[in-house]
């Protein structure tokens, strides 16, 4: 082991450490951060319901992303729900649909969004 523990004398491995360019401080910090994250994960695994919701919404970045995604999906589902009625209204006002079938026109309108997302990336 190239980095001494607190109880080991540092001079005993000085040559090995300098030869391998190991930064012991960085390694020790990484180990401490990893163990803190593992403890945090273990703690969070026991959360349920409202406690879990509070834990995941503490991060302002997560909250912003989640609310943005929720808003986007809300408008998307609202559009999908209204497409058939909009096509029906258009059909009644103009005497027929483009494809001749309101259900097929509704499906095509919604499905073209999936194709567009795939093409656009």
N, C-alpha and C positions, 0 to 999 in steps of 0.2 A: 504494500500500500504506500503510495507516494505522499499522501497528506497525513501528518501525525494527528492523533487524537489529542485531546487536551492534556492527558496524563503523560504523553510521550515527549521526549526532548526533541526540539525542532532541529538541532544541529546534526542529529543522527541520519537524516535523510536529505540534507541540503544538496549534495551532489546529484542524487537521483532526481530530485524535483527540478533543479535547474536544467538538467540534461533533457528532461521531457517537456519543459515549459508548462508545467502544471501550476495553475493558480489556485492554491488551496482555499483562499477566501471565497472565491467564486464557487468552488465545489461545495464547500460547507454551506454557503447561502442557498445553493440549489437544493441540497439535501434538506435543509430546514424548511424551505418553501414547499418542497414535495411532501414532507411529513405533515405540514400544516394543512395542505390541500387534502391529503388523505383523511386527516381527522375531520375536516370540514365536510367532506363527502360522506363519511360515516355518520356524522351528526344529521346531515340533511336527508339521509336515507330513511330516517325514522319519522319524518314529518308527513302529516296527512292533512287533507282538506284545507281549511283556512290557514293553518300554520305553513303549509307548503306554498300556498299562494302568496302569503306575506314574504316568505323567504325568496321566492323567485322574482318578486316585483321590487325588491330593494334596489336593484340596479337600474339607474335612470336610463341607461342605454337600452337595456332589455325592455323596459316599459315603453320607450319611444318606438322601438321596432315592433313590439307586440300590438300596440295601439294602432300603428300605421297599417300593419297587416290586417288587423281586425276590421278597420275602416275600409280598406280595399276590398276585402272579401264580402263585407256587408253590401257595398255598392254592386259588386259583381253578382251576388246571389239575387239582389233586388232586380237587377237588369234581367237576369235569366227568368225570374218569376213573371216579369211583365212582358217579355217577348211574345208569348202566345196571344195575350190580350191585345197588344199593339198590332200584331199581324191580323188578328180578327177584326179589329176596328178599321184597319186599312182595307181589308178585304170587303167589308160592308160598305165603306165609303166609295170604293173604286170598282166594285163588281168583280172581284176575283183576286187571287194571289199570284205572285210571280211564278211559282212552281206548280200551281194548281191545287195544292194541298196545304192547308194551314199548319198541320202537324209537321210535315216534311220541311216547310219553310222555317218553322220555329227551330227544328233540329239543326238545319243547315246554318242558320244565323248563329246559334250557340256554338256549333262545331267549328265554324270558321275561326273562332277565337282560339281554339286549341291549335289549329294549324298555324295561325299567325304567330302564336307564342313559340311554337317549335321552330318556325323559320327564322323569327327574329332573335331567338336565343334567350 
